[in-house]
Amino acid sequence: MITIIAAAAENNALGKDNDLVWHLPDDFKRFKELTSGHHIIMGRKTFESLPKALPNRTHIIITRKEDYKAVGNCIVAHSLETALKASVSDPQPFIIGGGEIYKQAMDIADKIELTRVHATVEADTFFPEIDPQEWELTAQEHHLKDDRHKYSFSYLTYIRKK
């Protein structure tokens, strides 16, 4: 099962200048819980935006740079197809971004774990539209803003319709 995991604003904004535009500790915690022990597939810019490789996950970095070298628990791939082949031993690899990788993955993913941030923010990277003809919302959980979360947000789980 190929799962896309993302946090996107109401206007599908993901980030700006290769960084997130919000800080949601509970979402980070959920991301860690869901992806730990799995392969995480991402574009090179997404990987380079991380402070370091994330523990207990195999990183698969998609890049067009033929000479790109990754360190540690990382695999370099030159296409989404190659990245998925490299994660064949994982029953649920996660696609974690960025915008272009999400776009490519929408036709092949089985599940979307989306944190919908209830705000409209300025961004330069966006999540693709979720087509209700192709995806069924199967779970949702709402979180109000508080002293640790500037925005309210909802966890939304979508499954591809058969």
C-alpha positions, -999 to +999 in steps of 0.1 A: +000+000+000+015+033-011+006+061+012+010+098+006+015+118+038+013+156+038+002+187+057-015+213+035-034+245+041-069+252+028-054+266-004-033+234-007-001+254+004+027+231+015+056+254+020+076+284+010+113+287+003+118+250+009+104+252+044+071+246+062+050+276+069+037+264+103+048+246+133+024+219+145+040+197+171+011+172+173+013+167+135+051+161+137+044+135+164+017+118+142+041+119+112+067+101+133+043+075+146+030+067+111+063+067+092+087+051+117+100+018+105+090+025+069+106+037+037+100+074+031+102+087-004+109+123-012+124+147-036+160+160-031+148+195-020+125+179+007+154+158+019+178+188+020+152+208+040+153+182+068+176+191+097+190+156+095+180+121+083+150+110+103+157+081+127+142+046+122+133+052+085+149+044+052+151+075+031+147+073-007+157+105-024+145+112-059+168+135-079+177+142-115+213+148-104+232+117-116+261+123-092+240+130-061+255+112-030+234+104+001+248+094+034+236+071+061+203+052+057+195+068+023+190+055-012+192+077-043+167+071-071+162+090-103+124+085-107+094+077-086+092+043-102+127+035-092+121+047-057+091+024-054+111-005-066+137+003-039+110+002-013+095-031-024+104-048+009+082-023+028+044-031+027+036+006+032+062+031+019+053+067+025+056+095+000+065+127+020+070+154-007+075+178-022+049+192-045+062+176-077+066+141-062+031+144-047+017+152-082+034+122-097+022+099-069-015+108-070-022+083-098-005+054-081-011+059-043-036+038-024-040+061+006-036+097+016-029+108+052-035+145+050-032+171+078-055+199+066-043+231+082-073+254+086-056+285+072-048+301+038-011+309+036+013+322+010+034+295-005+054+284-035+047+247-033+013+232-033-004+198-028-025+185-057-063+186-056-079+155-042-105+143-067-136+131-048-144+108-078-112+089-070-108+093-033-131+085-003-127+102+030-127+074+055-116+091+088-112+126+102-101+140+135-102+177+143-078+196+165-084+232+177-056+257+178-040+262+212-009+276+228+013+251+209-006+252+176-011+286+158-038+270+135-065+245+140-061+214+118-077+181+109-063+147+102-080+133+071-075+098+058-085+091+021-086+057+004-086+053-033-120+042-046-121+008-063 
